[in-house]
């Protein structure tokens, strides 16, 4: 054996462990997805015989779903745009369907024994209820798809401000948030949002984070419509947690290139004659874990000229920031992040992580508004429409 062959023979065994290590992070999620699909299969097919058409059809569909979901989540790694887009749509729709099926199957597994225990006869309900789970899951996914892909509704909210200067009466702020440009939200979807926002003729446009799900090179052309946003006092933007996952420094540069005013724990002043409004923005609540020197700080964001403004507005992606905003003396804070729960039953779990789910709330003397989001994250599925919020400042009645 010559020296070259010896070198190749010595190196070959080490290549296989390295190749295996590359697949290990993917193998674990795929095993989890497969296990959950098998559990769903077992929950639904218990009352049927092995050769029943329902068992065969569910087996085929769930096997497809178990492969489609991880393929869809990994689709952005492909260099073929059409193939990657098809995988994304297929996998994310399958994920939304699986979510509803699994929850409904779990409820069925609890409900039937519970009814039997309290004396309600359930004989013969097993097979019918299994078909019912599939029908309801398909209905929830179809309705969710339609609502997710609809143009967001314009939600009008009046904000009463004590001592509001006359020059700021009727000041109009349009908020958009959680658009999540990425696998299934592309340029055309965003352009429709931009057109609808511009039609409202806002004094100020506020974008409260999670604009993107992906890196700048992949999504630059799809976020380009943001450059067309128009408001008398400009467009202010703060980062969400998904910008942190997608390369925040690069996105800050890209947003600024598009003419958006990115606020990183800082503010600017809007002047209307002698009246002033401070527009402050903080980094996402979780930023300190990624960039210690940029941790979310509502006090720092308003420090300086903003502290004496007649109205102090805070843009903060997560509503969990609201109590700190109240302590810092803001009059109004705008948030996103929660998506309002996006689809049932996850709307009931948001309060485990955030103080509010959606809408207008009071924290001390500060108003806080949490939007349900303008786009959607993950599966194209919503059980209520997204929103573009038009907030109008009004004097508070005596």
Buried (B, 14 or more C-beta within 10 A) or exposed (E): EEEEEEEEEEEEEEEEEEEEEEEEEEEEEBEEBBEBBBEBBEBBBEBBEEEEEBBEEBBEBBBEBBBBBBBBBBBBEBEEEEEBBBBBBBBBBBBBBBBBBBBBBBBBBEBBEEEEEEEEEBEEBBBEBBEEBBEBBEEBBBBBBEBBBEBBBBBEBEBEBEEBBEBBBEBBBBBBBBBBBBBBBBBEBBBEBBEBBBEBEBBBBBBBBBBBBBBBEBBBEBBBBBEBBEBEBBBBBBBBBBBBBBBBEBBBEBBEEBEBBBBBBBBBBBEBEEBBBBBBBBBBBBBBEBEEEBBBBBBBBBBEEBEEBBBBBBBBBBBBBBBBBBEBBBBBBBBBBBBBBBBBEBBEEBEEEBBBBBEBBEBEEBBBBBBBBBBBBBBBBBBBBBBBBBBBBBBEEE
